[in-house]
Amino acid sequence: MSDEESIYNLIPRPKQVAAKGPLHKSKFSRYNPAAPRKTTGGGMYGPPPGVASNQSPANFLKKHSKDTALPEPKKFTYSDRRKPALPSRKERFASDQNSGGGANDAQQQSGQKTKKGKKKNFVKDNYKAAARVKGKYLPVDPAATNPRHPKALANERKHKHFGQVPKYLSGVKQAIESEKQYVRQMVEEKESEEATQQSKLKLLSEEDRVELLASLKARYAELNKQYQLMTHKVELDTLSNVKRKEELESALTYIEKSIEKLSKQHVFVNQ
């Protein structure tokens, strides 16, 4: 009856509520001292079962609460890497006097008199010693002792043909000179030809120029009329028509160039 249409289907039906099952109780309950304790990664949650936590929430671990006091900083020095300090001038002078050596040095430093009773002038003595040995020793050439010296390297580069022009360069120079002579000759010939051509030219009179220009324009109009009669043909069926069209195009081009030349103010023609 529910599958078929009926007026009873309009009556609202009560909702069916599913009955709840019993409440789940975990076997790891923290409130049951006899129940096993749940651990994760070697630790456990909360205090042990049955033990209340007496720690106050405000008493937590604070920053630097477990730091230890460091000693006062001091300068670090190496004790096993430094050499002993050199003795001072006074200490060395005292040691020389005690050992008996360095009497001459002490006498020179203190400016004491020599056995003859005169003070020794070291500058003058050095000057005399240098004058005595002057001329006995020749100056040393650095190129003789140092093979990498610029003078030594320059001497190594010198050979029996050093500074001479190679033979092949003389041949190259001759070839270049002959080419220059040929080019110079060609330029002179061209200039002479242009001079002779200019000598054969004469100025066309204004009457002749106007007459030639009028005749060329009339000829151009006549040929252009013939050419226009052939342009409407899309396909030229015979070879004579093709040849005639090409001749008209070349003639019209030649006449256009001639008209352009004769349109100038001064026109020169060959005699």
Residue frames as qw, qx, qy, qz and C-alpha x, y, z in Angstrom:
[[0.000, 0.886, 0.464, 0.000, 0.00, 0.00, 0.00],
 [0.330, -0.753, 0.100, 0.560, 3.00, 2.30, 0.58],
 [0.389, -0.079, 0.591, 0.703, 4.15, 1.87, -2.99],
 [0.112, 0.594, 0.657, 0.451, 0.79, 2.97, -4.32],
 [0.057, -0.331, 0.039, -0.941, -0.73, 6.40, -4.07],
 [0.406, -0.560, -0.720, 0.047, -2.88, 6.78, -0.99],
 [0.190, -0.827, -0.067, -0.525, -4.25, 9.56, 1.14],
 [0.795, -0.592, -0.074, 0.111, -2.70, 7.96, 4.20],
 [0.739, 0.156, -0.045, 0.654, 0.76, 8.91, 2.89],
 [0.049, 0.741, 0.018, 0.670, 0.01, 12.51, 3.78],
 [0.678, -0.724, -0.051, -0.116, -0.03, 11.70, 7.49],
 [0.185, 0.741, -0.592, 0.259, 3.44, 12.44, 9.02],
 [0.909, -0.147, -0.385, 0.066, 5.09, 9.40, 10.45],
 [0.535, -0.817, 0.210, 0.039, 7.14, 9.45, 13.67],
 [0.400, 0.712, -0.571, 0.088, 10.95, 9.48, 13.28],
 [0.958, -0.203, -0.180, 0.093, 12.78, 6.34, 14.31],
 [0.103, -0.858, 0.468, -0.186, 15.70, 7.16, 16.68],
 [0.770, 0.209, -0.584, 0.149, 18.53, 4.61, 16.82],
 [0.749, -0.660, -0.060, -0.014, 19.23, 3.31, 20.28],
 [0.109, 0.817, -0.531, 0.199, 22.64, 4.29, 21.75],
 [0.836, 0.044, -0.520, 0.167, 25.10, 1.58, 22.65],
 [0.695, -0.646, -0.170, 0.267, 26.92, 1.26, 25.96],
 [0.003, 0.963, -0.268, -0.010, 29.59, 3.89, 26.79],
 [0.835, 0.334, -0.326, 0.290, 33.10, 2.85, 25.72],
 [0.532, -0.807, 0.255, 0.003, 35.63, 2.52, 28.50],
 [0.540, 0.644, -0.530, 0.114, 39.30, 2.27, 27.60],
 [0.916, -0.256, -0.251, 0.178, 41.37, -0.41, 29.23],
 [0.561, 0.199, -0.234, 0.769, 44.18, 2.21, 29.65],
 [0.276, -0.866, -0.268, -0.320, 42.17, 4.35, 32.01],
 [0.310, 0.461, -0.457, 0.695, 44.34, 6.63, 34.21],
 [0.504, -0.476, 0.238, -0.680, 41.83, 6.51, 37.01],
 [0.970, -0.172, -0.069, -0.156, 42.13, 2.74, 37.37],
 [0.247, -0.749, 0.615, 0.016, 45.37, 1.88, 39.23],
 [0.726, -0.101, 0.679, 0.046, 45.10, -1.75, 38.21],
 [0.726, 0.660, 0.189, -0.043, 44.73, -0.93, 34.50],
 [0.735, 0.013, 0.207, 0.646, 47.87, -0.92, 32.30],
 [0.064, -0.789, 0.013, 0.612, 49.49, 2.49, 31.54],
 [0.685, 0.664, 0.243, 0.173, 49.64, 3.79, 27.94],
 [0.439, -0.606, 0.285, 0.599, 53.12, 4.89, 26.84],
 [0.635, 0.757, 0.129, 0.080, 54.36, 6.57, 23.64],
 [0.521, 0.696, -0.301, 0.393, 58.04, 6.66, 22.69],
 [0.567, 0.041, -0.587, 0.576, 59.24, 5.65, 26.15],
 [0.080, -0.151, 0.341, -0.925, 57.17, 8.32, 27.95],
 [0.105, -0.497, -0.858, 0.076, 53.73, 8.48, 29.46],
 [0.122, -0.603, -0.279, -0.737, 50.87, 10.93, 29.70],
 [0.512, -0.701, -0.027, -0.496, 50.36, 12.74, 33.00],
 [0.263, -0.551, 0.699, -0.373, 51.41, 11.59, 36.45],
 [0.174, 0.049, -0.983, -0.007, 51.35, 7.93, 37.44],
 [0.513, -0.449, -0.560, -0.471, 47.93, 6.48, 38.13],
 [0.645, -0.609, -0.454, 0.082, 46.62, 7.28, 41.57],
 [0.523, -0.293, -0.159, 0.785, 49.25, 10.01, 42.21],
 [0.114, 0.943, 0.311, -0.027, 48.13, 13.62, 42.37],
 [0.556, 0.412, -0.020, 0.721, 50.41, 16.36, 40.97],
 [0.398, -0.747, -0.318, 0.427, 51.52, 18.89, 43.61],
 [0.410, -0.052, 0.220, 0.884, 53.37, 21.20, 41.17],
 [0.190, 0.716, 0.321, -0.590, 51.83, 24.61, 40.75],
 [0.620, 0.637, 0.378, 0.259, 51.05, 25.75, 37.17],
 [0.088, 0.990, -0.099, 0.054, 52.87, 29.03, 37.82],
 [0.491, -0.660, 0.542, 0.173, 56.07, 27.25, 38.84],
 [0.884, 0.448, 0.112, 0.081, 57.32, 26.37, 35.34],
 [0.724, -0.174, 0.207, 0.634, 60.90, 26.25, 34.00],
 [0.167, 0.957, 0.070, -0.225, 62.01, 29.76, 33.14],
 [0.678, 0.652, -0.139, 0.310, 64.72, 31.08, 30.80],
 [0.344, 0.590, -0.501, 0.532, 68.33, 31.08, 32.14],
 [0.698, -0.601, 0.122, -0.369, 67.12, 29.52, 35.43],
 [0.950, -0.223, 0.146, 0.162, 69.73, 26.74, 35.19],
 [0.557, 0.714, -0.221, 0.361, 72.62, 28.80, 33.74],
 [0.756, -0.420, -0.147, 0.480, 75.95, 28.77, 35.62],
 [0.050, -0.970, 0.099, 0.219, 77.97, 31.94, 36.23],
 [0.803, 0.452, -0.053, 0.384, 80.92, 32.34, 33.82],
 [0.597, -0.454, -0.063, 0.658, 84.32, 33.64, 34.96],
 [0.087, 0.886, -0.033, -0.455, 85.49, 37.14, 34.09],
 [0.804, 0.554, 0.065, 0.205, 86.94, 37.39, 30.53],
 [0.415, -0.742, 0.342, 0.399, 90.69, 37.85, 30.18],
 [0.439, 0.729, -0.430, -0.302, 93.16, 38.18, 27.32],
 [0.970, -0.013, 0.233, 0.062, 94.30, 34.89, 25.82],
 [0.153, 0.806, -0.553, -0.144, 97.97, 34.42, 25.01],
 [0.939, 0.182, -0.291, 0.037, 99.90, 31.47, 23.67],
 [0.530, -0.755, 0.387, -0.007, 102.46, 30.21, 26.13],
 [0.767, -0.175, 0.556, 0.267, 104.13, 27.58, 23.92],
 [0.654, 0.584, 0.372, 0.304, 104.33, 29.36, 20.54],
 [0.107, 0.986, -0.086, 0.099, 106.23, 32.58, 21.20],
 [0.741, 0.267, -0.296, 0.541, 110.00, 32.93, 20.98],
 [0.500, -0.607, -0.278, 0.551, 111.88, 34.59, 23.80],
 [0.166, 0.982, 0.085, -0.036, 112.27, 38.37, 23.46],
 [0.676, 0.460, -0.170, 0.550, 115.54, 39.79, 22.12],
 [0.529, -0.502, -0.285, 0.622, 117.86, 41.42, 24.63],
 [0.112, 0.982, 0.146, -0.050, 117.88, 45.20, 24.70],
 [0.510, 0.715, -0.261, 0.400, 120.86, 47.35, 23.78],
 [0.293, -0.737, 0.456, -0.404, 121.85, 47.90, 27.40],
 [0.895, -0.254, 0.346, -0.124, 121.63, 44.20, 28.24],
 [0.882, 0.401, -0.004, 0.247, 123.79, 43.30, 25.20],
 [0.245, 0.793, -0.345, 0.438, 126.36, 45.96, 26.08],
 [0.546, -0.618, 0.458, -0.330, 126.53, 44.69, 29.67],
 [0.968, -0.032, 0.250, 0.003, 126.94, 41.09, 28.52],
 [0.714, 0.598, -0.154, 0.331, 129.74, 42.05, 26.11],
 [0.034, -0.784, 0.445, -0.431, 131.62, 43.85, 28.85],
 [0.752, -0.435, 0.427, -0.250, 131.23, 40.92, 31.20],
 [0.957, 0.161, 0.212, 0.113, 132.42, 38.41, 28.56],
 [0.470, -0.529, 0.376, 0.599, 135.31, 40.62, 27.38],
 [0.422, 0.277, 0.636, 0.584, 134.19, 40.74, 23.76],
 [0.136, 0.819, 0.466, 0.305, 132.85, 43.62, 21.73],
 [0.417, -0.574, -0.130, 0.692, 135.32, 46.13, 23.09],
 [0.219, 0.020, 0.400, 0.890, 135.65, 47.86, 19.75],
 [0.145, -0.590, -0.640, -0.469, 131.87, 48.11, 19.37],
 [0.411, -0.760, -0.427, 0.267, 131.52, 49.53, 22.86],
 [0.397, -0.389, 0.080, 0.828, 134.31, 51.99, 22.16],
 [0.100, 0.250, 0.525, 0.808, 132.68, 53.07, 18.92],
 [0.257, -0.695, -0.614, -0.271, 129.27, 53.49, 20.53],
 [0.459, -0.754, -0.298, 0.363, 130.55, 55.39, 23.54],
 [0.331, 0.901, -0.036, 0.278, 132.88, 57.58, 21.48],
 [0.670, -0.667, 0.179, 0.274, 135.92, 56.79, 23.66],
 [0.191, 0.842, -0.463, -0.199, 139.43, 57.68, 22.53],
 [0.925, 0.252, -0.268, 0.097, 141.76, 55.16, 20.89],
 [0.821, -0.329, -0.091, 0.458, 145.17, 54.19, 22.20],
 [0.471, 0.286, 0.073, 0.831, 146.77, 57.17, 20.46],
 [0.106, -0.456, -0.411, 0.782, 144.36, 59.53, 22.23],
 [0.213, 0.159, -0.325, -0.908, 142.41, 60.55, 19.12],
 [0.644, 0.309, 0.503, -0.488, 138.78, 59.94, 18.28],
 [0.341, 0.023, 0.815, 0.469, 138.23, 57.71, 15.28],
 [0.444, 0.439, -0.038, -0.781, 136.38, 59.26, 12.32],
 [0.599, 0.135, 0.787, 0.051, 134.59, 56.35, 10.70],
 [0.556, 0.774, 0.238, -0.187, 133.22, 58.38, 7.76],
 [0.154, 0.853, -0.455, -0.206, 136.69, 59.56, 6.78],
 [0.390, -0.356, 0.843, 0.103, 138.19, 56.08, 7.16],
 [0.654, 0.392, 0.644, -0.058, 135.49, 54.56, 4.96],
 [0.444, 0.870, -0.025, -0.211, 136.05, 57.25, 2.33],
 [0.043, -0.723, 0.665, 0.182, 139.81, 56.50, 2.28],
 [0.532, -0.083, 0.842, 0.033, 139.19, 52.74, 2.04],
 [0.641, 0.616, 0.441, -0.121, 136.82, 53.24, -0.88],
 [0.295, 0.891, -0.275, -0.211, 139.39, 55.48, -2.64],
 [0.281, -0.536, 0.781, 0.154, 142.13, 52.84, -2.24],
 [0.526, 0.129, 0.838, 0.069, 140.07, 50.05, -3.81],
 [0.511, 0.728, 0.146, -0.433, 138.74, 52.29, -6.59],
 [0.430, 0.683, -0.503, -0.309, 139.78, 50.95, -9.99],
 [0.167, -0.330, 0.929, -0.024, 140.68, 47.46, -8.76],
 [0.379, 0.306, 0.863, -0.135, 137.21, 46.06, -9.36],
 [0.096, -0.064, -0.550, -0.827, 135.35, 46.41, -12.66],
 [0.565, 0.066, 0.258, -0.781, 131.59, 47.00, -12.64],
 [0.334, 0.084, 0.938, 0.024, 129.59, 43.79, -12.96],
 [0.342, 0.025, -0.494, -0.799, 127.38, 43.48, -16.03],
 [0.598, 0.014, 0.558, -0.576, 123.91, 42.31, -14.91],
 [0.803, 0.372, -0.210, -0.416, 123.32, 40.62, -18.25],
 [0.422, 0.437, -0.790, 0.078, 126.31, 38.32, -17.63],
 [0.078, -0.120, 0.863, -0.484, 124.96, 37.04, -14.32],
 [0.504, 0.326, 0.568, -0.563, 121.21, 37.10, -15.01],
 [0.214, 0.084, 0.807, 0.543, 120.12, 35.21, -18.17],
 [0.087, 0.701, 0.706, 0.055, 116.60, 36.66, -17.87],
 [0.142, -0.594, -0.059, 0.790, 117.85, 40.24, -17.97],
 [0.547, 0.766, 0.229, -0.249, 116.40, 42.30, -20.88],
 [0.152, 0.795, -0.511, -0.288, 119.90, 42.99, -22.24],
 [0.334, -0.265, 0.898, 0.110, 120.75, 39.27, -22.15],
 [0.585, 0.455, 0.657, -0.143, 117.48, 38.38, -23.89],
 [0.423, 0.849, -0.061, -0.311, 118.16, 41.02, -26.56],
 [0.036, -0.633, 0.732, 0.250, 121.62, 39.54, -27.18],
 [0.495, 0.029, 0.869, 0.004, 120.12, 36.07, -27.58],
 [0.585, 0.658, 0.409, -0.241, 117.73, 37.31, -30.26],
 [0.235, 0.815, -0.381, -0.368, 120.56, 38.69, -32.37],
 [0.857, 0.057, 0.470, 0.207, 121.80, 36.33, -35.12],
 [0.448, -0.167, 0.462, 0.747, 123.89, 36.63, -38.28],
 [0.100, 0.460, 0.598, 0.649, 120.88, 37.84, -40.33],
 [0.177, -0.690, -0.540, 0.449, 119.64, 40.21, -37.61],
 [0.018, 0.694, 0.027, -0.719, 118.38, 43.52, -39.05],
 [0.032, -0.189, 0.691, 0.697, 118.40, 42.32, -42.68],
 [0.653, 0.261, 0.062, -0.708, 115.26, 42.34, -44.85],
 [0.663, 0.031, 0.747, 0.037, 114.21, 38.81, -45.93],
 [0.114, -0.127, 0.681, 0.712, 114.41, 37.98, -49.63],
 [0.077, 0.508, 0.837, 0.190, 110.74, 37.12, -49.97],
 [0.011, -0.783, -0.368, 0.501, 109.79, 40.62, -48.81],
 [0.071, -0.458, 0.400, 0.791, 111.71, 42.17, -51.71],
 [0.031, 0.181, 0.852, 0.491, 109.67, 40.03, -54.13],
 [0.025, -0.691, -0.702, 0.174, 106.44, 41.06, -52.43],
 [0.072, -0.695, -0.054, 0.714, 107.45, 44.73, -52.67],
 [0.057, -0.209, 0.630, 0.746, 108.13, 44.38, -56.39],
 [0.001, 0.423, 0.869, 0.257, 104.73, 42.74, -56.96],
 [0.060, -0.763, -0.500, 0.406, 102.96, 45.50, -55.05],
 [0.087, -0.573, 0.210, 0.788, 104.83, 48.17, -56.99],
 [0.049, 0.030, 0.777, 0.627, 103.93, 46.55, -60.33],
 [0.019, -0.612, -0.790, -0.021, 100.24, 46.42, -59.32],
 [0.079, -0.756, -0.234, 0.606, 100.31, 50.08, -58.34],
 [0.089, -0.364, 0.487, 0.789, 101.92, 50.96, -61.69],
 [0.038, 0.285, 0.864, 0.414, 99.24, 48.97, -63.56],
 [0.048, -0.740, -0.634, 0.222, 96.41, 50.68, -61.67],
 [0.114, -0.664, 0.038, 0.738, 98.01, 54.07, -62.26],
 [0.084, -0.130, 0.675, 0.721, 98.26, 53.36, -65.99],
 [0.009, 0.503, 0.841, 0.199, 94.60, 52.25, -66.18],
 [0.074, -0.781, -0.415, 0.461, 93.48, 55.43, -64.44],
 [0.101, -0.518, 0.302, 0.794, 95.51, 57.59, -66.83],
 [0.064, 0.114, 0.808, 0.574, 94.06, 55.79, -69.87],
 [0.024, -0.659, -0.750, 0.040, 90.52, 56.24, -68.58],
 [0.095, -0.752, -0.171, 0.629, 91.10, 59.92, -67.93],
 [0.097, -0.313, 0.530, 0.782, 92.53, 60.39, -71.43],
 [0.038, 0.354, 0.854, 0.380, 89.52, 58.63, -72.97],
 [0.056, -0.770, -0.571, 0.279, 87.14, 60.83, -71.01],
 [0.120, -0.630, 0.111, 0.759, 89.05, 63.93, -72.13],
 [0.070, -0.066, 0.708, 0.699, 88.87, 62.86, -75.79],
 [0.010, -0.548, -0.824, -0.142, 85.16, 62.12, -75.49],
 [0.082, -0.784, -0.359, 0.500, 84.52, 65.52, -73.93],
 [0.115, -0.451, 0.364, 0.807, 86.43, 67.17, -76.76],
 [0.016, 0.152, 0.815, 0.559, 84.14, 65.44, -79.30],
 [0.003, -0.641, -0.740, 0.205, 80.93, 66.59, -77.57],
 [0.046, 0.216, 0.172, 0.960, 78.98, 69.66, -78.61],
 [0.216, 0.300, 0.565, -0.737, 76.06, 71.53, -77.10],
 [0.151, 0.476, 0.798, 0.338, 72.71, 70.83, -78.74],
 [0.080, -0.185, -0.083, -0.976, 70.85, 73.98, -79.76],
 [0.338, 0.180, 0.600, -0.702, 67.57, 74.83, -78.12],
 [0.637, 0.323, -0.189, -0.674, 65.59, 74.53, -81.39],
 [0.531, 0.231, -0.800, -0.158, 66.93, 71.07, -82.12],
 [0.023, 0.024, -0.876, 0.481, 66.30, 69.93, -78.54],
 [0.485, 0.240, 0.375, -0.753, 62.66, 71.11, -78.62],
 [0.651, 0.337, -0.414, -0.540, 62.09, 69.52, -82.03],
 [0.399, 0.183, -0.897, 0.056, 63.55, 66.15, -80.94],
 [0.153, 0.059, 0.761, -0.627, 61.55, 66.24, -77.73],
 [0.603, 0.270, 0.108, -0.743, 58.27, 66.85, -79.62],
 [0.644, 0.298, -0.608, -0.356, 58.95, 64.04, -82.09],
 [0.224, 0.127, -0.924, 0.283, 59.82, 61.61, -79.26],
 [0.351, 0.141, 0.584, -0.718, 56.60, 62.47, -77.42],
 [0.683, 0.310, -0.169, -0.640, 54.56, 61.89, -80.58],
 [0.543, 0.267, -0.789, -0.107, 56.30, 58.57, -81.16],
 [0.004, -0.059, 0.856, -0.514, 55.71, 57.59, -77.54],
 [0.546, 0.198, 0.324, -0.747, 51.98, 58.38, -77.85],
 [0.693, 0.319, -0.446, -0.468, 51.72, 56.26, -81.02],
 [0.433, 0.198, -0.871, 0.122, 53.48, 53.23, -79.54],
 [0.177, -0.008, 0.721, -0.670, 51.58, 53.55, -76.26],
 [0.670, 0.195, 0.032, -0.715, 48.28, 53.44, -78.16],
 [0.694, 0.255, -0.634, -0.225, 49.33, 50.20, -79.87],
 [0.232, 0.170, -0.864, 0.413, 50.47, 48.76, -76.55],
 [0.401, 0.025, 0.496, -0.769, 47.19, 49.62, -74.83],
 [0.750, 0.187, -0.267, -0.576, 45.29, 47.70, -77.55],
 [0.659, 0.189, -0.727, 0.025, 47.18, 44.53, -76.56],
 [0.025, -0.281, 0.723, -0.630, 46.98, 44.82, -72.79],
 [0.702, -0.096, 0.189, -0.680, 43.33, 43.67, -72.62],
 [0.839, 0.171, -0.492, -0.156, 44.41, 40.23, -73.86],
 [0.700, -0.588, 0.363, -0.180, 44.98, 37.97, -70.89],
 [0.760, -0.159, 0.575, 0.256, 46.56, 35.16, -72.89],
 [0.308, 0.682, -0.428, -0.507, 48.61, 35.71, -76.02],
 [0.923, 0.128, 0.333, -0.147, 47.89, 32.74, -78.27],
 [0.810, 0.526, -0.018, 0.259, 50.66, 33.26, -80.87],
 [0.702, -0.277, 0.000, 0.657, 54.40, 33.86, -80.66],
 [0.305, 0.470, 0.232, 0.795, 54.13, 36.91, -82.90],
 [0.338, -0.825, -0.241, -0.383, 51.83, 38.64, -80.42],
 [0.745, -0.588, -0.080, 0.305, 54.22, 37.87, -77.54],
 [0.624, 0.023, 0.147, 0.767, 57.18, 39.18, -79.51],
 [0.089, 0.662, 0.283, 0.689, 55.28, 42.30, -80.57],
 [0.506, -0.827, -0.208, -0.128, 54.36, 43.06, -76.95],
 [0.744, -0.421, 0.024, 0.518, 57.98, 42.71, -75.81],
 [0.469, 0.292, 0.234, 0.800, 59.19, 45.01, -78.61],
 [0.138, -0.793, -0.276, -0.526, 56.65, 47.68, -77.69],
 [0.650, -0.738, -0.134, 0.121, 57.66, 47.55, -74.00],
 [0.696, -0.208, 0.122, 0.677, 61.38, 47.92, -74.80],
 [0.287, 0.492, 0.297, 0.766, 60.67, 50.78, -77.28],
 [0.320, -0.848, -0.264, -0.329, 58.53, 52.65, -74.76],
 [0.713, -0.605, -0.049, 0.352, 61.22, 52.28, -72.09],
 [0.598, 0.047, 0.203, 0.774, 63.92, 53.60, -74.43],
 [0.079, 0.663, 0.311, 0.676, 61.79, 56.60, -75.46],
 [0.503, -0.830, -0.235, -0.052, 61.04, 57.45, -71.81],
 [0.693, -0.429, 0.058, 0.576, 64.78, 57.59, -71.01],
 [0.426, 0.290, 0.308, 0.800, 65.44, 59.72, -74.12],
 [0.149, -0.808, -0.335, -0.460, 62.68, 62.15, -73.17],
 [0.624, -0.738, -0.141, 0.217, 64.14, 62.41, -69.66],
 [0.633, -0.176, 0.172, 0.734, 67.59, 63.28, -71.05],
 [0.237, 0.433, 0.370, 0.787, 66.24, 65.85, -73.54],
 [0.305, -0.842, -0.415, -0.160, 64.13, 67.49, -70.85],
 [0.580, -0.498, -0.106, 0.636, 67.31, 68.94, -69.29],
 [0.116, 0.926, 0.027, -0.357, 68.38, 72.52, -69.99],
 [0.148, 0.739, -0.593, -0.284, 71.76, 71.65, -71.55],
 [0.942, 0.099, 0.318, -0.038, 72.20, 68.55, -73.71],
 [0.047, -0.676, 0.639, 0.364, 75.54, 67.46, -75.21],
 [0.925, 0.300, 0.203, -0.113, 75.80, 65.16, -78.25],
 [0.667, -0.235, 0.476, 0.523, 78.70, 63.61, -80.14],
 [0.214, 0.658, -0.279, -0.666, 80.00, 65.50, -83.16]]
